[in-house]
Amino acid sequence: MIDVFDPSLRANPFVAYRELRETAPLHETGFGIHLVPRYADCAAILADPAWGHGYTAGINPFRPGVDPSRLPGSFLLLDPPEHGRLRSLVAKAFTMRAVAALRPRVTEIVDGLLDDALEAGEVDLVRALAFPVPLTTICELLGVPVADRETFGEWTRDISRGLDPDAVLSDAEKAAREIAVDDFAGYFTELIAYRRDNPADDLLSGLVAVSESGDRLTVQEIIDIGVLLLIAGHETTMNLISGGVLALHRNPDQRAILADNPELAVEELLRFDTPVPFPTRTAMDDLEFAGKKLPRGTGVVLLLGSANRDPEAFDDPDRLDLTRFADAKHRQLAFSHGPHFCLGAPMARLESALTFERLCTRTEFTVLTEEPVYRPSVSMRGLATLPVSLRRKP
């Protein structure tokens, strides 16, 4: 049995994914957990309400007995109907219009960071660009003061690492997650109270004010959404940007294509190297799947990194083709599918498209290593560092 979580596969898991896809649609790993490697199966499970998270029902097999309120991004872990209620309330404040209005400011952020990187000549692209672009944007969107943003970055690091199953975390990493969640909750409780009395033109003020038929978000629910946005609005975009730059370095013929249509190119970069490769689901009732009977509480790991390279869904899937989604038959699954489709997808697309476009039109860049180091996270796929040299285009 292939261990897709083996750190030795972090840099290139795609050969292992291919073997899993070609062998069977469902792979048992023990402890009631199965791997799902194929596109059609992953898409079907994501869209089917018979598959949920199972925390509130007490049947989640990935963290049995764990109080979901102590886990980061607990909004993500809810099942219908509570998930639908919160999602509808959040969507009222987190609109496409609000995200589109950020374009001039995100462009300004990216250009300022690129100016600094060009002046330095050689930088770690993760620290110089991929990390600060989404962090600055989400903090401005939430109305977090400039002086507190570095602390937000530290919380993001500890919370995102804590998204991995507890079995692969050290005691120190689990403790850091707990501390970060508590610190974030304390900080946001104070900021929420301030925004109730002093509303501003930011997302947090919108979440405080939003209502539907008299239903409002509680303080704890706003905190949970804040943690979710911190992770989804920063961590995944950071990994998309750094992984995309590495892919562009290895496929230099694609850079000019990206400059012509960066929004379309982002879809292919998401497919090519999926930032959240292993989401999980739990059978909410006894189910039959891929010819097997799966009892209630069975867990599946959806190998989205594999599904997005399934030749049954995408022609020549191991080739980077930034024009692919001009006429593709299937959508990439990096933002999930169905009821848990990522609310932050429009913002991630905007930030990454602008970053790639400005990088490719303003600079000539070269990655200075052929063996970049990946972060240890299982649930998030991202580079720890990416040394690059940059020079200004004439």
C-alpha positions, 0 to 999 in steps of 0.5 A: 500500500502506497503511503501518500503522506510519506514525507519523501513523496512531498516534492513529487507525489504524482507517480504515486497518485497515478498508481493509486488511480490505476489500481482501484477507486478506493484504497483501505488504509485501516482504522476505517479510513479509505483513500479516493484517488479518482476525479469522478469519485472525488467530485461525487463525494464532495457534492453528496450530502450523505458525506459530511464531517461528522463532528457534531454527530460524534462520528468523525474518525479522524479526530475521535472524541475531539471537541470541534470547537477546539479545532481551527476553522470549526465553521468548515467542520459543520454539516447541514443545516447549521453549515448552510445557515452560517454560509448564507449569512457570511455570503452577504458580507463576503461578496464578489463586489467586495472582492472586486473592489480590492483589485487596485489595492492588491495591485498596489501591494504586489507592486510594492513588494516586487519593488523591494524584491527587485532592489534586493535582487535575490529573495526567498519568494515565500517571505518576500511575496507569497506570504505578505500578499494574501496576509496583507489583503486579508488583514485589510479586508478584516480591518486588522490594524497594521501593527498586528499583522505580523502576529496574525502571520504567526497565528496562521502558521500555528493554526494551519499546521494544527489542521493536520490529523493529531496523530501526525502532530507533536505535543508541541505543535498541538499545544501551539495550535491551542494557544494560537486559537485562544489568542486569536479568539481573545483578540477578535472578541475585543475587535468585534466589540470595538466594531459594534460601536465603531463600524467601518467599511471592512468585512468584520463590520459587515459580519457584525451587522449582517442578518437574515430574518432576525438571525445574526452571527454570534461572537463565537461564530464570527471568531470561527469565520475569522479563523477560517478566513485567516487560513483560507484567505492566506495560507492556501493563497500563499501556497498557490503563489509559491507553487505556481512560481515554481511551475512557471520556472520549470515551464518558461514557455507558459509565462507569456501565456499567463500575461495574456490571461492570468485569471484563466492561468490560475485555474490551471496552476490550481489543478497542476499543484493543488494547495489543499490536496487531502480534504476528508469526509465521513459517511453520515449513514451506511453507504455503498461506494465503489462496490463496497459497503461502508458503515456510518462513520467511515472516513475517506481522504479525497486525493484532490492532487490526484483527482486534478491529474486524472486523465479521465478528466483532463487530457495529458494531465501532467503537462502544464497548459495555461490555456487548458480551461478555455474549453475544459470539460471539467472544473479543477477541484482545488476549491472543493465542490458542492456545499463546501465550495470555498467562499474565499475562492474569488479573493484567492483568484484575484490575489494570485492572478495579479501576483502572477501577472505583475511578476511575469510582466515586470520581472525576469525571474529564476528559481535558484534551486532544483530541490526546493524544501516543502513544509511538513504539513499534510493537509496543506501543500506548500513550499517552505522557501523558494530562493529566486533571483529577479531583474527588472524587464527592460 
